Amino acid sequence: MSYDAIIIPGGGLDQAGNPAPWVLPRLDAAFQQADDAILIPLSSGTTHKAPILDSAGFPIHECVASARYLIAKGISPARILLDTWSLDTIGNAYFARVMHCEPRQLTRLLVITSDFHMPRTQAIFNWIFSVAPLPIPFEIHFHSVADTGMDATTLAARLEKEQASLDSVHSLAQRHTTLASVNQFLFTEHGAYHAGSRPAVKPADRWANSY
């Protein structure tokens, strides 16, 4: 099956600034299914921990680290579109739609993420890519990969957090049914994007190492 674009949500960096072990299977799967598709690695970073800095002291965007990995495997930089804005999965979907998919008329999409992340990712992308106005029809497919490189304790904690967040997503999708409403929510209510309440780095929790 061919796609206009393959979208890879962010999932964290290791201390060297490379994609986290559980992100690598996402990128490998994207490479394997790329054909002629545009590849869209997502995420600036996360609000759950301080950013990894490069040798010059600048933050390393997760999507940039993912792009470098894909380029090293042979993907042309011209086929990679970055998302250096989003800080969570809702932002991943929103910015992928409004910054890349709509302007470029990318309608046949494949979203690749980890098993632990897939239920919430699927709910969010189906929500964000269906709200009105819908100038072009989107067809979204999903591909899940194994939770490689995450210890059992961290994975269990992350799955618990994912379920709580998924319950919240279902409520948000019922409340926000237009792109304007989603935008209003993101930039006036969502802690990662609201100018008045940008969250500080959160204290370590059982799931902290999953970002």
C-alpha positions in Angstrom: 0.0 0.0 0.0 1.3 3.5 -0.9 1.0 6.6 1.2 1.3 10.3 0.6 3.0 10.7 4.0 4.2 8.6 6.9 3.9 10.3 10.2 6.1 9.3 13.2 5.2 10.7 16.6 8.1 11.7 18.9 9.0 9.6 21.9 12.1 11.0 23.5 15.9 11.1 23.2 18.7 9.3 24.9 21.4 11.3 26.8 23.4 11.5 23.6 20.6 13.2 21.8 19.7 10.3 19.6 16.1 8.8 19.3 15.2 6.7 22.3 15.4 2.9 21.9 11.6 2.6 21.6 11.5 5.3 18.9 14.0 3.4 16.6 11.5 0.7 15.6 9.1 3.5 14.6 11.7 5.0 12.4 12.8 1.6 11.0 9.2 0.8 10.1 8.8 4.2 8.4 11.9 3.6 6.4 10.8 0.1 5.4 7.4 1.3 4.2 8.6 4.7 2.8 8.5 4.0 -1.0 7.9 7.5 -2.4 6.1 8.9 0.7 7.0 12.1 2.5 8.2 11.3 6.0 7.1 13.5 8.9 8.9 12.9 12.1 7.2 14.8 14.9 7.9 16.7 18.1 10.1 19.5 19.4 10.4 17.7 22.8 8.3 17.2 25.9 7.3 19.2 29.0 8.1 16.2 31.2 11.9 16.8 31.3 14.5 19.3 30.3 15.7 19.2 26.7 18.9 17.5 25.7 21.4 20.1 24.5 23.9 19.9 21.7 27.6 20.8 22.0 26.8 24.5 21.4 24.1 24.5 24.2 21.1 24.5 21.9 18.1 22.1 22.5 18.0 19.1 20.2 14.5 18.7 18.7 13.3 15.1 18.7 12.1 15.4 15.1 15.6 16.6 14.0 17.3 13.6 15.7 14.7 11.3 14.0 15.4 13.0 10.6 19.1 12.5 11.0 18.5 8.8 11.7 16.4 8.5 8.5 18.9 10.5 6.4 21.7 8.2 7.6 19.6 5.2 6.3 19.3 6.8 2.9 16.2 9.0 2.9 16.7 12.3 1.0 16.3 15.4 3.3 14.0 16.8 0.6 11.5 14.0 1.5 11.4 14.9 5.3 9.2 17.5 6.8 10.0 18.5 10.4 7.7 19.5 13.2 9.7 21.6 15.7 6.6 23.0 17.4 4.7 20.2 19.2 5.3 19.1 22.8 2.7 16.2 23.1 0.6 13.9 21.0 -2.3 16.3 20.6 0.2 18.9 19.3 1.7 16.2 17.1 -1.6 15.7 15.3 -2.6 19.4 15.2 0.7 20.6 13.7 1.0 17.7 11.3 -2.4 18.6 9.9 -2.2 22.4 9.7 1.5 22.8 8.9 2.1 20.0 6.5 -0.8 17.7 5.4 -3.4 20.4 4.5 -0.9 22.8 2.7 0.6 19.9 0.7 -2.6 18.0 0.1 -1.2 14.9 1.8 -4.4 12.9 2.3 -3.4 9.2 2.4 -1.5 8.9 5.7 0.2 6.2 7.8 0.9 6.9 11.4 3.6 4.7 13.1 4.1 4.5 16.8 4.8 2.1 19.7 2.3 -0.5 21.0 2.0 1.4 24.4 1.4 4.7 22.6 -1.0 3.5 19.8 -4.5 3.6 21.5 -4.1 7.3 22.5 -2.3 8.2 19.2 -5.1 6.6 17.1 -7.8 8.4 19.1 -6.1 11.7 18.8 -5.3 11.6 15.1 -8.8 10.4 14.2 -10.1 13.3 16.3 -7.8 16.1 15.0 -8.0 14.9 11.4 -11.8 14.8 11.3 -12.8 18.2 12.8 -14.3 20.8 10.6 -13.6 22.5 8.3 -12.3 19.5 6.4 -11.1 21.0 3.0 -9.6 17.7 1.9 -10.6 14.1 2.9 -8.0 12.3 5.0 -7.5 8.6 5.0 -5.4 7.5 8.0 -3.9 4.1 8.6 -2.0 3.1 11.7 1.0 0.8 12.3 2.2 -0.3 15.8 5.7 -1.4 16.7 7.0 -3.2 19.7 7.9 -1.4 22.9 11.6 -2.0 22.5 14.1 -0.8 25.1 11.7 0.1 28.0 12.0 -1.8 31.3 8.9 -3.5 32.6 8.4 -1.1 35.6 8.6 2.0 33.4 6.3 0.4 30.7 3.7 -0.5 33.3 3.7 3.0 34.6 3.5 4.5 31.2 0.6 2.3 30.2 -1.3 3.4 33.3 -0.6 7.0 32.3 -1.6 6.4 28.7 -5.0 5.0 29.8 -5.7 8.1 32.0 -4.7 10.4 29.1 -6.8 8.4 26.6 -9.9 8.9 28.8 -9.2 12.7 28.7 -8.8 12.6 24.9 -12.3 11.1 24.5 -13.8 13.9 26.6 -11.8 16.6 24.6 -13.0 15.1 21.3 -16.6 15.5 22.3 -16.0 19.1 23.4 -13.9 20.3 20.5 -15.4 19.4 17.1 -13.9 22.2 14.9 -10.4 23.2 14.1 -11.1 26.6 15.6 -12.2 25.0 18.8 -9.1 22.8 18.9 -6.9 25.8 18.4 -8.7 27.7 21.2 -8.2 24.7 23.5 -4.5 24.3 22.6 -3.5 27.9 23.1 -5.7 28.9 26.0 -6.2 25.7 28.1 -3.5 23.2 27.2 -0.6 23.5 29.6 2.1 22.9 27.0 0.9 25.7 24.7 -1.0 28.2 26.9 1.1 31.4 27.3 0.0 32.0 30.8 0.6 28.5 32.3 3.5 26.8 30.5 4.3 24.0 32.9 7.7 23.7 34.5 9.6 20.4 34.2 7.7 17.9 36.3 9.3 15.9 39.1 10.5 12.4 38.3 7.7 9.8 38.3 7.6 6.1 37.5 7.0 6.8 33.8 9.6 9.6 33.6 12.1 7.5 31.7 9.6 6.8 28.9 10.1 10.3 27.5 
